[in-house]
Amino acid sequence: MSAATPSQTNSAGIDQDGTDFSYFAQVYLGTKSTPYNMLLDSGAGQTWVMGSTCTSGPCKLHNTFGPSDSTTYKPVSDVFTIGYGTGQVSGLQATDTLDIAGLKLSMTFGIANQTSDDFNNFPIDGIIGLNRVESDYPNFVDSLVSSKVLKSNIFGISINRAKDGTNTGEINFGQPDTSRFSGSLSYTPVSSNSEKDWALPMDNLGVGTKQSGITGTLGYIDTGTSFIFCPPADAKTFHSLIPGSSSTDGITYYVPCTTTDSAFFTFSDVTYQVSSKDWVGPMVNGQCTSNIYGTPVVAGAWLLGDTFLKNVYIVFDVDQNRVGRWTLISVSWSTINLETGLAENGPSSSSVTSATTSSSGGPSSLSTPSSTALPSSSASAGGSTSSGVTSTTMETESNISPTGSSSTGTSVSASSTAASTTGTASTSKPTGPGGLNGHQTSANTAVAESSPAASSATPVTTQKSNAARLDTDLFAALVLSLTILRFVT
């Protein structure tokens, strides 16, 4: 689903695969300014693109980049290997220009020569890392700050829900898009324990009017992850608030398909709702899967992916000069302050309110803020917004041809084919999420070229712009192999 062209300066539309599983923007690399679909990943620091010498299966399906694509391409003899919640990638580094939203930066990024097969399942050619995790070269955010091209080093993100129709998702650099919310943004300082991830202390969470009692944990804001992941004990506590919920493994939970209560998350005494249309998956074989999984991607913390982010407009603030304007409490990382602002997404008649405890033990007011109306959703998206592993593909039929490519020439992945580390495949019922987990879990970015890591690293996953659909048997085998890998490691 291609995004509408933003009207705000230094902004880019955020496309999606039609299933709410991956969100990406067009990025132009090198002197030829060739466009690439790059996943916007606030859960990762490394930026990389599939390389022209890569022989892995996903690279054969995607657009690739190499020396012949740019006269300013400068190879760097350092190996990088990156592991994510889903998949791995490795290759060499190179320096060249990267252009997004009219911002052209010269930076060093990865040229992948090996990727794991997970990336067959998503229409992305690479990843832009949007957090501040350090490597031996300045990452995208560091490069943006040092370029001094923006008056304020912030970026705001709004992503769309496929079933809502017209895709108005966008990333805004330099200033937030005030048409996405009303009033002031509510800011929460990034935790000093987050190791330069965008992780915020959570005050509370629950469902409907029921509080979970889970407090003092961190919520990692991750645009590169499709769903919500949390410690198994927290998943059990959360789902115990839902009558009729069940689980056979403590990872995947089933909830009544009639569930309409919103989940809620509280930061800095402001509560944000997550609609049941996002956290409750569609009916598959008579059951609905919760999109909140008991998988501890980050030990002891929650990973708040696109299931959460479809309900808010979020601003990542990397500039200490923002403190005065929004009365922020700054948390210093070296010389740069990092804070994250949240505002509920979409039009409404009331303002965001702090969570107050009612007699039933839950927040008595979970209202949605008013907002300038977004463009009308006149176009049909036709896509499924769900998450469970199914026995059939769930592509958006309204914009995908029988060959598996969209009418715009950009492939859209089958929503049921995304690899997962949270359950085994089944033809009778969903057992794990089919989405992407792009949270960076490991990095090794300056290994000597002769290092064993260069040849033994298992690559990261992405999908190509003319990728064909994967059949059900292949998907089942892929998920099974990843499940085995999870238990072995």
N, C-alpha and C positions, 0 to 999 in steps of 0.2 A: 504494500500500500504506500504509494508515493505521497509525500507530505506536500501540503500547499506551500507556496513560496512565502516566507515571512516578510512582513513589511518593515520590520525594525532593522536598523543598521547592524552589521556584524552578527547576523543571525543566519542559521541554516535550518532547513526542514529536517525533521527526524522521521525517516521512513521506517516501516516495520514489515515483518514477513507475512502479515495478514492473519496471524494467529496469536499475537501478543507475546511471542516467545523471544524475539530479538529486535532491538532498536538500533538503527545505524544512520549515519549521515554520509553524504558524498564528500570525499576528500580528494584533492587534486595533488598529485605527486610529480616532482621533477619538472624539467623544462617543457615537456610536452603537455603538462597539465592534464594528464590522463585521470579520469574519475575512478575512484575505488569506493566500494561500500565498506565503511569502517565502523565496527561496533563501538558505541560510546560507553566506556566502562569505568565508572567511578570506583570500582573495586579492584583496579589494577593500575600499576605505574608504567609498565613497559608498553611502548607503541611498536607495532610490527605489521608487516604486510607479507603476503605470500610471494616468494621469490621466483624468478624466471627459471632457475635451475632446479627447483623443487620437483621431485618425482613422486611424492606422496599422492595418494588418491585425491584428497581434497584440492590440491594445487592444480590438478588436471581439470577440475570443474570450475575453478575460480579465475578471476583476473590476477595476473602476476606482475611483479615489478623487478627490473634489473638494470644493468649498465646501459643497455641499448635503448632504454626508455627515457634517458635524461643525460644531457651533456655535463651536468653538474654533479653526477653521481660519484661519490668518493667512498670506496670500500674501507672498512675498518677491520683489522685482523683479530677481532675479539668475538668469541662465541657467546651467544646467549641461549639459555634454556629457561623456559617458563612453564610452571604447572598451574592449572586452574582447578576449580571444583569439578569442571568437566573438561578433560583433555589436557594436552601438553603441546608445546611447540619449541623448536630449536632452529638455530641458524647463525648467520654472521651479522655484524652490524654494518651500517652504511650511513653516510651523511648526505642529505639532500634537502630540498625544500618541500614543505607540507603546507597546503593551503586549505583552510576550512573557514567558511563564513566570511570570506574576503580577508582573512588574516593569514599572511604568508610568513612562515617561520622556517629558518634553517636549523635543522636538528638532526641528531643521530638516532636512528630507529632500527629495529630488527628486520632482516630480510630472511624470512623463514625458508629453510631448505628441507624441513621435515615437519609434518603435522600429523597428529593422530586423527583417526577417521571420524571422530566426533564432529569435525568441521564440515563433513559432507552434508550435515543436516541444517545448516543455516546459511542464508544468502549474504555472507560477509567475506570480504577479501582480507581482512585484518582487523586489528583492534587499536583504538586510541586509548591509552591509559590516562585516566583523569584524576588519579590520586597522587600523593606526593611520596610514594614509596621510592627510596633512593636506589640508584644503580651507579655505575661508573660514568654515566653521561647524563646531562640534564634531561629530565623527562619532559613531556608536553607542557605540563603546568609550569615547571621551572623555566622552560624556553619562552612561554607566553609572558611570564613576569619580566624576564630579562630583556625581552624585545621592546618593552615600554610602548607598545602600540595602543594600549588601552589606558584610559584615564583611571578606571577602576578595574582591578583584576578580579572580576567575578564572572561566573557563568550560571545562567538559570536554565532549567530543563523542564519541559512539559512533554509528556508522551501520551499518545492516544490509545483508546480502547477500540479494537477493530469493529465491534458490533455497533459502535456509536456512529459509524459512517465516515464522512469526510475526515481525512487525517490532517489535523492542525498541529501536530507535534513539532516542536522546535527547540533549538538550543540558542540562547542569547548570550553573547559575550559583551562585557563592559557595563551592562545595566539590565535589570530584570524587565520582563514584559509585564507592565502593570495592568494590561488588559486581562491577565490570567487570574487576578485576585483583587480584592479591595482592602483598604486599610493598610496597616503596617505588616510587614513580614515578621513572623515570630522567630527569633534567632536562638540557637542553642550552641554553646561553645563545643568545639570538637574535643573529645576526651584526650587528656595528656597521655593516656595509656594505650592509645590506638595505633601507635607505631606509624603515624602519618597516613592512616586510612581515614576516610570520612565516617567516623564512629561517634555516636552521640549517646550520652547517658539517657536511659529511658526511666521515666517516673512510674509508669503503669501500663498495663495492657489488659485486654479482655475482649468480651464479645457481648453485644447487646447492652444490658445494664449490669452485667456481671464482671466484677474485677477478678483478675487471676491471682493477685497477691505477689506477682513476679515484679520485683523492683530492683534497682541497683545494677541492672545489667546494661550492656552496650547494644545499640542497634547500629549495624553497619549499613550505610546507605549505598546500595549497589545497583547502578543502572544496567550493569552487564549480566544480571541474574534474573531469570524469569519469575521465580517464586519467592517464598519466604522460608528460610531454614532456621532451625533453632535446636538447642540441646534436647535430647529425647525426654528428659524429665519435664522440661518446660512445655514440650508438645503435649505430653500426657495431661499436665495441669490445665493447659488451654482448652483442650478438647473435652475435658471432664465438665466444662461449663456448658456443653452442648448436649442436650438430651438426645439419645439415640446414636451418638457417635461410637465408633469402634475401630480397633486396629488389631492386626494379628502379629505385627512385628515391632510396634512402637515407633515406626518411621512414617508409614503411610496411614492416614486416618480417613475413614468414611463417615460422612455426615448425611443426615436426611436431605434429600434433594429439595424439600420444601423450606429449607432454612433461608430466612430472609434477614436475620440480624447482621448488622455490620460488626466487624472486628474493630477494635480501636487501639491506638497507641498514643501515649502521652509523653511529650518532651517539654521541659521547662513549663510545666503546668498548663500546657495547651494540648488539647486532645484532637486527634485526627482519625477520621473514620475510614475504614476500608470496606467498600461495598461488598455484599455477598456475591454480586455478579463477578467479582474478582477472586475472592478467596474460596468460594465454593465452585468446584469444577462441574462440568456438564454430566448428565446421566449417561453412564456406560454400563450396559448389562444390568440395569436396575439399581446402580449405585452411583453416588457422587463422591468424588475424592476431594478432600481439603487440600488447598494449595499452600498450606502451612505444614512443613515436613519436619520430622524429628531427626534431622541430620546435622551434627555439629560441625559445620564447615569452618567456623571460627570458634575455638573452644570457649564454652561458657557464654557465648554471645548470640544475638540474633542477626541474621542476614536479611535485610529488608530490600527485596528486589522489586521487579516491575509490578507485582501484585499490589504492593503498597504504593508505588510511585504513580500509578495511573490515577490516584486519588488526590494528589497534591501537586503544587508547583514548588519546585525546590531550587534554592539558590546556594551555590557553593562560593563562599567568599574567601578569597586568598589575599585580601588587601586590608591592612590595619587602618587605612583611612576610612573604612566603612563604619568604624566604631561610633564616630560622632553622629553620623547621619541616621542610623537606626538604633542608637543607644545600645550597642552591643557590649557584651562582656567578652573581652578578647582573651584568647589563649595563644601564647607566643610559641612559634616554631622558628627558632633562629631569629631572623629579622622579619618574618612574615607571619601574620595572624590568620588562622583558619577558623571559620565558623560556617555553619550551615543554616540557611533560612528556609522555613516551611510555610506554605500557605495552602489551604485546601483549594482544590481545583474545581473549576466549573461554576456556573451561575447559581445563585441562591438568593434568598431574601434576608438572611440573617448573617451575623458575623461569627467568626471563630470565637469560641468561648473556652475558658479554662474548665477542666473537669472538676466537678464537685460531687461529693459522695451523697447519694440518695439513700433512702431507707432500705432500698433493696441491695445496697452495697456496690452499685455501679455509678457511673457518671450520670448525673441527672440532666445534663445538657450536652449533647454532642451535635451541635448545629453546624451547618455549612455556611461559609462566608459568602457574602454577596460578591458579584464579579461582573465585569463588563461581559456582555454576551459574546460567546465565541461564534465564529461563522456557522451558519446553519448546516446541519448534517443532511444534505440533500442527496449525496451519492451513497449508494448502497455498498457496504463493505462485504457483506455476505460471509464474513469469516467467523470461525469458532474462536472463542476466547478462553478455551479451557486448557486443561493441563494433564489430564490422566492419560496414561498409555493406552492406546486403543488398538483394535485389530484392523482398523482401516485408516487411511489418511484423512486429514481434516483440513485440507487446503481451502483457501478462499475461492469458491467457484466463480464468483462474479468477475474476477480479474486474472484468472489463470486458464491458460489454454490446456487442451488434453495432453500436450507434451510436457507439461510441468513448468512452463515459463510463463511469465505474466505478459499482459498486453503491452507493457512498456519495455520489455526486453530484459527486465530484472527478474531473476528466479525467485520464487517463493517456496520456502521449505514446507514439507509435510509436517504438520504440527505433531504428529504422533511418532516422528522418527528421531526426535532429538535424544541424544544419549543422556543417560542418567547414572548417578552412582547411588541412588537411593532405593532401588528395588529391582526385582527381576521381571522380565516381560511375561505377559500372560495373554492368551487369546480369550479368556473368559472374564477377566476383570482387571481394572487398572491396578498396578502395584507400585508405581513410582512416577515422578514427574517426567514429562517429556520435554522440558524446557532446557534452557542454557544456564549453566552456572559459571559465569566468567570471573568469579572472585579469584584473584591471584593468591595462590597458596605457597608458591615457592619461586625463587629467582636465583639465577647464577649468571651474571651478565658480563663477566670479564675473564672468562676461562681462556687459557692459551689455546690457539687453534689446534694444537696437537692433542689437547686433552681428550680423554675417553668420553667426556660428556658430549663432545661434538658428534660422535658416531653412535652413542648409545641412547641419547636423549629421545624420549617419546614426545612427539610434537603436539601442538594445540589444535583445536578444532574450529573450522569455519566452513561456510558453504559458498558455492559459486553462483555467478550471475546467470548461468544457464543450466543449473543443476537439475537433473531428473529426479523424480520421486523415488524414494527407497521403498522396496516392497516390504510387506509385513514380516516375512521370514528373516530378511536381512536385519531389520530393526530388532527383532527378538534376539538374534544372535549377538548383535552389537551391545544391547543392554545387558545380556547375560554375561558377556565377557567383561564388561565394566564392573558388574556386580561382583564377579569372582575377584577382579583386581582389587576392589575395595576391601574384601575380606582378607585377601592375602597381605595387603599393605597395612 
